[in-house]
């Protein structure tokens, strides 16, 4: 029988790393008008970011729209869903179901709201696909076939 990962390692791998990777995509490849850039400026990271952005601008990734625009959404949904599963002791129950569903509901609700013009932004079906993957993947990771939902 495999020993489960410690909670702190799980927290780092499934909550911190996806958020950090998604944030890095924003900082290196997205428009500087985003709120994250004001935060980076406030803590003195702007010169370093400008250098890294100039270096990353040399990369040419074909068909990369999904990577730059949709993947960060899927990563934050994964991260929030994993966080809620960890908070609830990796148990999906009637009590935890609402909280574990918060990330998927916010992400999918936002995308549907964009489709109908209720939420500011651009609707993208790829966002929905990656948000769905980000919603279900933590369940696959934390509840392998041999585990049972409680």
NORWO-V851664 format. One line per field, one symbol per residue. phi: phi as a letter, one per 30 degrees, with the letter a starting at -180 (. if undefined). A space follows every 10 residues. Layout:
BEGIN
phi = ???
END
This chain:
BEGIN
phi = .ddddddddd dddccddddd ddddeedcbc ddddeedddd ddciceddde dddddddddc cdhcedddcc eedddddedd ddedddecih bcbddceedd deeedddddd dddddcidcd kcdbededdd dddddceedd ddbdeddcdc
END
